[in-house]
């Protein structure tokens, strides 16, 4: 039986770790005593938008830390690696609303177990697409990856404090938007 190359195993083994860390981001805001600083990066309510934060820092952190720990030793191409990180981040973030709205609106149901599976699916899809971009793309310039990551982070922070009055940002439990 052929074993996967180290980088592929690495990406696959990251999925359960990211799922555990991402799941904790559902509770961090409340555990912090509703800290506005923690709220900038962790889910603050039950809106779909806030649930997307459960993948935000875990994905960014994994790709950055993995590069810092293994980049030089494993001769990882920085340009391709951070292109993969952006692809992973975008796919992970977008998987959550697409799958949530599909299953909840198409079938008229809302089940916690499906919501949990959506988070896992977001990490699986993101990591697989990210690694695919690393392996097969030429990559975008490193500084573009950094700028895109920063812009995404700033958008999440901004919409935590100043959310648009759209269903995507509405807390399904309280009907409120953002940090109140």
N, C-alpha and C positions, 0 to 999 in steps of 0.2 A: 504494500500500500504506500503510495507516494504521500509524503508529508508536505504541507503548505510551506512556502517560504516564510521567513521570520516576519517580514512586514505584513503579510496577509494574516498570519496567525495573530499578530499584534492587534490589527484592526478588528478581527472577529472577537478576540478576548476582551476588547474594550467595551463591547456591547453590554454584557451583564453589569460591568462596573459602572458604566454611564447610566444604565437604568436605575441602579441603586442610588447613585448620587442624584440623578435627576428627580427621582421620587422624593428624596429628602427636600428638594427645593419647593415642594408643595407645602411644607410645614415650617420652613425657616422663618418666614415673616411673623407668624403667630408665636413661634418659640422665642423670637428676638424681642418680644414685647411690642410688636408692631413698629419696629424701627424703620423710619423712612429710608435710611441708607440701605438696609437689607431689602426693603421693599422695591428698591430700584432694580434689583437683580433676581428676586424670588417672587413667586406667585403671591399676590396680596388678596385675591378674591377668586371667585369661581367662574370668571369670564374665560372665554376661549383664548383671548389675547394673553391673559396672565398665565394660562397653562403653557403657552409657548415658551415662557421664561424657564420652564423646567428643563429645556434642552440648551438654552443659550450659553450659560457659563460652563456647564459640563463639557459641551462639545468644543468650545473655544479653548478651555483649559486642557482637555485631553490632547488636542492637536499641538498646542504650544508646549506642554510639558513633555510629551513624547518626543518632539523635535529637540528640545533642550537636553533630554537624557540620552537619546540615541542618534541624533542627527549626524554628528561627526563620526562616531564609531561605525555606524551602519551606512555611511556615505549617502545620506538622504539628500535628494535634490531639493533645496529650499524653495525654489520657485514652484516646482510641481507639488511639493508637500502642502504649501499654504494655499495653492489653488484647490487642492483636495479639501483643505479645511473649510474654505468658503463654500464649496459645493456641499459638503456635509452639513454645514450650518444651515444653509438655505433649505436644503431638502428636509432636514429635521424640523425646522421651524414651520415649513409649509405643510408638512404631512399632518400636523395636528388639526388645523382648521379644515383642511380638505376632507380628511377621514371622519372627523367629528360631525361636520355638517352633512356629509353624505349619509352616514348611518342614522343620525338622529332625525334628519328631515325626510329622507327617503323612506325610512321604516317607522318613523314616529315613536321611537323608543329612546330611552336614555338609561344605560346600564353602567354601573361603576366598573365592572370587569372589562367591558369594552373600552372604557376610558383608559384603564391601565394598559390594556393591550395596544391602544393607540400610541401611548408613550413608548412602549417597547418597539413598535413598528417604526416610529419616527427615528429612533436610534439605529435600528437595523438598516433602514433605507438610507439614512444619512451616512453612516459609516461605510456601507457598501459603495454608494455613489462617490463618496470622498476618496476612497481607495482606488476606485476605477479612474477617477480624474488624475490621481497621483500616478498611477501605473501607465495610463495611455495618453495623457495630454502633454502638451509642451509647456503648459503652465502660463500664468499671467505674471507680470512683474511683482516681485515681493511687496513693494510699497503699495501697489493696488490692493493686494490682499489685506494689508494692514488697514488701509483707508476704509475698505468695505466693511471690515470687522468693526472698526470704530464707529462708522455711520450706523450700522445695525444696532450696536450697543446704545448709542445716543438716541436712536428712535425708540427703543424699548424704554429707556429712562424717561424720555419726554412724554410718551404716551401713558406711563404709569401715573404721572402727576397731572397731565393735561390730555386725557383720553377723548377722542372724538365720540360723540353721542350716537354710536352705531351698535347694533346688537353684538358684534364681535367683542366689544369692550365692556359690555354690560354684565354685571355679576348676576348669575342666574338665581342666586339665593335671595339677595337683598334688593336687586334692581338698581344698585348704585354703580357708579363709574369711578375707577381709579382709587387713589388713597383719599379717604374722606376725613 
